[in-house]
Structures are given as structure tokens and as C-alpha cells.
Amino acid sequence: MAEITNLQTKEVENYRSAMGKMAEDIIALRTQMVRLEAENSQLRSALSLQQDLGKDLLDDIHVMTRAEIANYIASLKFKLANETSKAGSQRDRIQKLQNDLIKENESEKELLKLQRVHQQQQEDLQRCHSRLAKMANLEATVKHQEMVIEKMEKALDSKLIEKSKQTGDRRPLVNRQKGGTDNRKEEIESALAAENSRLRGELDRIRQQPAPVIKQQSAQRKEALPVEERISLLSKLERAEARVQTLEAQLEENSNLWGREKQEMLTKLSEHRHGFVRTSTTILNNVPSRSVPESLSEQSRQRKQNKSC
């Protein structure tokens, strides 16, 4: 993740430097255009001044000699040639600047397109990060569930030991009850452990899935993603989101099931502590009561039948 973040930071810096350089070029071109416009206005004013002087000269030509007129015409031809060459060079320069401005505009459009693609890649990467954060939260929840199960096992063991110490005369009955409770606890523990291992495997598969997507984005960070790859990336993200939602639902269902089983175990432990035995049979009058071992064996048979169903 740190390497991907560094690559994204370098890419953003490259985009930023390119934007700065392009802005400097645009400012320089605009400055040159302003300067050329000022020079053009000066040339126009000089031309108008020369035209005014020519008019004055035509007005005063009858007082000038032929030699003065010839010299003045030669100087005007020389100035006209110089101004013509300057005008040609200025036109070439203006054409070049216009071409440069067109190229800069095209580069700016390309840069804006790259920025949009980069922004979309950032959004996709942010979605991947959010999925990874959800998976980390699920892992933490699974670990917390395992810790709670271990604490409940320790609490049940301590309560059973305390009960066995307090009821020394009923030790065989307590041993049977403890054996049934231990069997039930082992069954619950094995079921929850299998479910947690399955959830952890699913989380590992989901964690390994976005890796090629992120590598593909890093390999194609300098060019636009094709439409097919973009669609595949979005479909992978949707599948990962669906899997995360499924895992969350399964985790919530397992938590509810574990809570019900915990409450049932606590209720049975309390009944065993006070010497009561709960059966699923109907209470009838004038029917002899069964012994506690028979009731426990009947409960174990009923559990097995329910599991087989």
C-alpha cells in the first residue's frame, strides 16, 4: 500500500509540474502577443506619420529641387524595404506564435483528459481502500468473537468447577451434567470455529482479489484506461462489495446464533445449579417422574435428532 501511495504521489507531482510549465508557457505567449500588438500599434502610428509627411512633401514639392527630391525618394525606398522586411519577419513570428499557442491548447486538453482519468483512478483506489477497511473490521470482529468464546468457556469451566465443589454429595449427577455441557460446548466451539475459519478464508480471497486491479492501475497510470478494463474493474468492485455484504450478514447471523446458544447454556447451567432439569415432554398428572440421567440422555438424543434433521 505504501508503494502504491508513493507512485500516486509521484504521478500527481508530475501532473502538477506539467500544469505549471504549461501555465508559464501560456503566460509567456500572451506576453509576447501583447508586446507584438504594442509594436504593431507603433508601426501603424509611424506609418500614419510617414503618410502625413508624404502629404506635406507633396504640398511643398514645388519648392524642392530635383536633387532633393531624388535623395528623398531614395531614402523612402530604403525605409520601405526595411519596413517590408520587418513586417515579413513579424508575420512569420506571429504565425509561429499562433502555431505554438495551438499546440499548447492541444496539450492542455490532453492534460485535462489525463486529469479526469487520474481522478477516476483515485476514486477506484479509494473504493478498494474502503473494501480493505471493511475486511479489516470483519477480521477484528471475528477475532473479538473468538476471544468472547474463549472467555465464555473459561467462565463456564470455572462455574462448573465451583458447582462441583459445592455439591460434593451429588458428584455423579454433576459429572453427568458437566459431561453433557462439555459435549454441547465442544459442539458449539467446533461449529463456530469452522464458521470463523470459513469467514477468514473468504476474507483472504477478497483481500487477494483487488491486488491485480491495483497493479493494473499502477502499470497504466500514464495512459487512459480502455473501456473494457474499466468495466471489468467496476464489476470486480461490485463483486467484492457483494461478498463483503454477504460476510457481514453471515457474521451478524452467527453472532445472533451464538447469543442464543450462550443464553441457552447459561439457562441450563442455572437450572443444573439449582437442581432443575428442563425437558421438552409434556407434564402429565399421575405419571412417575424420571430420573435426572434419563432426562439428560433424552435431551442429548433430541439434540442429535435435530442436528440430523
C-alpha positions in Angstrom: 0.0 0.0 0.0 2.8 2.4 0.8 4.4 1.8 -2.6 1.1 2.4 -4.4 0.7 5.7 -2.4 4.2 6.8 -3.4 3.5 6.1 -7.0 0.3 8.0 -6.9 2.0 10.9 -5.2 4.8 11.0 -7.9 2.1 10.9 -10.6 0.3 13.8 -9.0 3.6 15.8 -8.7 4.3 15.1 -12.4 0.8 16.3 -13.4 1.3 19.4 -11.2 4.7 20.3 -12.7 3.3 19.8 -16.2 0.4 22.1 -15.4 2.9 24.7 -14.0 5.1 24.5 -17.1 2.1 24.8 -19.4 0.8 27.8 -17.4 4.2 29.5 -17.7 4.3 28.9 -21.5 0.7 30.3 -21.9 1.7 33.4 -19.9 4.8 33.9 -22.0 2.9 33.6 -25.2 0.3 36.1 -24.0 3.1 38.5 -23.0 4.6 38.2 -26.4 1.2 38.8 -28.1 0.7 41.9 -26.0 4.2 43.1 -27.0 3.6 42.4 -30.6 0.3 44.2 -30.5 2.1 47.2 -29.0 4.8 47.1 -31.7 2.1 46.8 -34.3 0.3 49.9 -33.0 3.7 51.8 -33.0 4.3 50.7 -36.6 0.8 51.9 -37.6 1.4 55.2 -35.9 4.7 55.6 -37.7 3.1 54.7 -41.0 0.4 57.3 -40.4 3.1 59.8 -39.6 5.0 58.9 -42.8 1.8 59.3 -44.8 1.3 62.7 -43.2 4.9 63.7 -44.1 4.4 62.5 -47.6 1.3 64.7 -47.9 3.2 67.7 -46.6 6.0 66.8 -49.1 3.6 66.7 -52.0 2.3 70.1 -50.9 5.8 71.5 -50.7 7.3 69.7 -53.8 7.1 72.8 -56.0 9.7 74.5 -53.8 12.2 71.5 -53.8 15.0 70.9 -56.3 15.3 67.8 -58.4 18.3 66.5 -56.4 16.5 66.9 -53.1 13.5 65.0 -54.5 15.7 62.2 -55.8 17.5 61.9 -52.4 14.2 61.9 -50.5 12.8 59.2 -52.9 15.9 57.0 -52.4 15.6 57.3 -48.6 11.9 56.5 -48.8 12.7 53.3 -50.9 15.3 52.3 -48.3 12.9 52.8 -45.4 10.2 50.9 -47.3 12.5 47.9 -47.9 13.4 47.8 -44.2 9.8 48.1 -43.1 8.8 45.4 -45.6 11.4 43.0 -44.3 10.4 43.8 -40.7 6.8 43.2 -41.5 7.6 39.9 -43.1 9.6 38.8 -40.1 6.8 39.9 -37.8 4.3 38.0 -39.8 6.4 34.9 -39.6 6.9 35.3 -35.9 3.1 35.8 -35.3 2.4 32.7 -37.3 4.9 30.7 -35.3 3.4 32.0 -32.0 -0.1 31.1 -33.2 1.1 27.6 -34.0 2.7 27.3 -30.6 -0.5 28.5 -29.0 -2.5 25.9 -30.8 -0.1 23.2 -29.7 -0.3 24.4 -26.1 -4.1 24.3 -26.3 -4.0 20.7 -27.5 -1.5 19.8 -24.7 -3.9 21.5 -22.2 -6.8 19.4 -23.5 -4.7 16.2 -23.3 -3.7 17.1 -19.7 -7.3 17.7 -18.7 -8.2 14.3 -20.1 -5.3 12.7 -18.2 -6.5 14.5 -15.0 -10.0 13.1 -15.4 -8.6 9.6 -15.9 -6.4 10.1 -12.9 -9.3 11.3 -10.8 -11.3 8.2 -11.8 -8.4 6.0 -10.9 -8.2 7.8 -7.5 -11.9 7.1 -6.9 -11.5 3.4 -7.8 -8.5 3.2 -5.5 -10.5 4.8 -2.7 -13.2 2.2 -3.2 -10.6 -0.5 -2.9 -9.2 1.0 0.3 -12.7 1.2 1.7 -13.3 -2.5 0.9 -10.0 -3.4 2.6 -11.0 -1.4 5.6 -14.3 -3.3 5.8 -12.4 -6.6 5.6 -10.1 -5.5 8.4 -13.2 -4.6 10.5 -14.6 -8.1 9.8 -11.4 -9.7 10.8 -11.3 -7.7 14.0 -14.9 -8.8 14.7 -14.1 -12.4 14.1 -11.1 -12.2 16.5 -13.3 -10.5 19.1 -15.9 -13.2 18.7 -13.2 -15.8 19.3 -12.0 -14.0 22.4 -15.5 -13.8 23.7 -16.0 -17.5 23.1 -12.7 -18.3 25.0 -13.9 -16.1 27.9 -17.2 -17.9 28.0 -15.5 -21.2 28.0 -13.3 -20.2 30.9 -16.4 -18.8 32.8 -18.3 -22.0 32.2 -15.4 -24.1 33.3 -14.9 -22.0 36.5 -18.7 -22.2 37.3 -18.8 -25.9 36.7 -15.8 -26.4 39.0 -17.3 -24.2 41.6 -20.6 -26.1 41.4 -18.8 -29.5 41.6 -17.0 -28.3 44.8 -20.2 -27.1 46.4 -22.3 -30.2 45.6 -19.9 -33.0 46.7 -22.8 -35.4 47.6 -24.3 -35.1 44.1 -21.0 -35.6 42.3 -22.1 -38.3 39.9 -25.1 -36.2 38.7 -22.9 -33.1 38.3 -20.3 -35.1 36.4 -23.0 -36.3 34.0 -24.3 -32.7 33.7 -20.8 -31.5 33.1 -20.2 -34.1 30.6 -23.3 -33.1 28.7 -22.5 -29.4 28.9 -18.9 -30.1 27.8 -20.2 -32.0 24.8 -22.5 -29.2 23.9 -19.8 -26.7 24.4 -17.4 -28.7 22.2 -20.1 -28.9 19.5 -20.7 -25.2 19.7 -17.0 -24.4 19.7 -16.3 -26.7 16.7 -19.2 -25.2 14.8 -18.2 -21.6 15.5 -14.5 -22.4 14.7 -15.5 -23.9 11.4 -17.6 -20.9 10.6 -14.9 -18.4 11.6 -12.3 -20.3 9.5 -14.7 -20.2 6.5 -15.2 -16.4 7.0 -11.5 -15.9 7.4 -10.8 -17.8 4.2 -13.4 -15.8 2.3 -11.8 -12.6 3.6 -8.4 -13.7 2.5 -9.8 -14.4 -1.0 -11.4 -11.0 -1.1 -8.1 -9.4 0.1 -6.1 -11.1 -2.6 -8.6 -10.1 -5.3 -8.1 -6.3 -5.6 -4.3 -6.7 -5.9 -4.2 -7.3 -9.7 -6.6 -4.4 -10.1 -4.3 -2.0 -8.2 -1.2 -3.4 -10.1 -3.1 -2.8 -13.4 -3.8 0.8 -12.3 -0.2 1.4 -11.4 1.0 -0.1 -14.7 -1.4 2.1 -16.7 -1.1 5.3 -14.7 0.4 7.3 -17.6 -2.4 6.5 -20.1 -6.1 6.3 -20.2 -7.8 3.0 -19.2 -9.7 1.3 -22.0 -13.4 1.0 -21.6 -13.3 -2.8 -21.3 -10.7 -2.8 -18.4 -12.7 0.0 -16.7 -15.9 -2.1 -16.9 -14.1 -5.2 -15.6 -12.6 -3.1 -12.7 -16.1 -1.9 -11.8 -17.5 -5.4 -12.0 -14.8 -6.7 -9.7 -15.5 -3.9 -7.2 -19.2 -4.7 -7.3 -18.5 -8.4 -6.7 -16.2 -7.5 -3.8 -18.9 -5.3 -2.3 -21.5 -8.1 -2.6 -19.1 -10.5 -0.9 -18.5 -8.1 1.9 -22.2 -7.6 2.4 -22.7 -11.4 2.4 -20.0 -11.8 5.0 -21.5 -9.1 7.2 -24.9 -10.8 7.0 -23.3 -14.2 7.9 -21.4 -12.6 10.7 -24.5 -11.0 12.1 -26.4 -14.3 11.8 -23.6 -16.2 13.6 -23.5 -13.6 16.3 -27.2 -13.9 16.9 -27.0 -17.7 16.9 -24.0 -17.6 19.3 -26.0 -15.2 21.6 -29.0 -17.6 21.7 -26.8 -20.6 22.4 -25.0 -18.6 25.1 -28.3 -17.7 26.7 -29.4 -21.3 26.5 -26.2 -22.6 28.0 -26.5 -20.1 30.9 -30.1 -21.1 31.5 -29.2 -24.7 31.6 -26.3 -24.1 33.9 -28.6 -22.1 36.2 -31.1 -25.0 36.2 -28.4 -27.6 36.8 -27.1 -25.4 39.6 -30.5 -25.3 41.4 -31.2 -29.0 40.7 -33.8 -28.4 37.9 -33.9 -30.3 34.7 -35.8 -28.9 31.7 -37.3 -31.4 29.3 -39.4 -31.0 26.1 -42.0 -33.6 27.2 -45.5 -32.5 28.4 -46.2 -32.7 32.2 -49.0 -35.2 32.9 -50.7 -36.0 36.1 -50.3 -39.3 37.8 -47.1 -40.0 35.8 -44.0 -41.0 37.7 -41.1 -38.6 37.3 -38.0 -39.8 35.5 -34.6 -39.7 36.9 -32.1 -36.9 36.0 -29.7 -39.2 34.0 -32.7 -40.4 31.9 -33.7 -36.8 31.2 -30.2 -35.8 30.2 -29.9 -38.8 27.9 -33.3 -37.9 26.3 -32.1 -34.3 25.8 -28.9 -35.5 24.1 -30.9 -37.8 21.8 -33.2 -34.9 20.9 -30.3 -32.7 20.0 -28.8 -35.4 17.8 -32.2 -35.8 16.0 -32.5 -32.1 15.5 -29.0 -31.9 14.0 -29.7 -34.9 11.7 -32.8 -33.1 10.5 
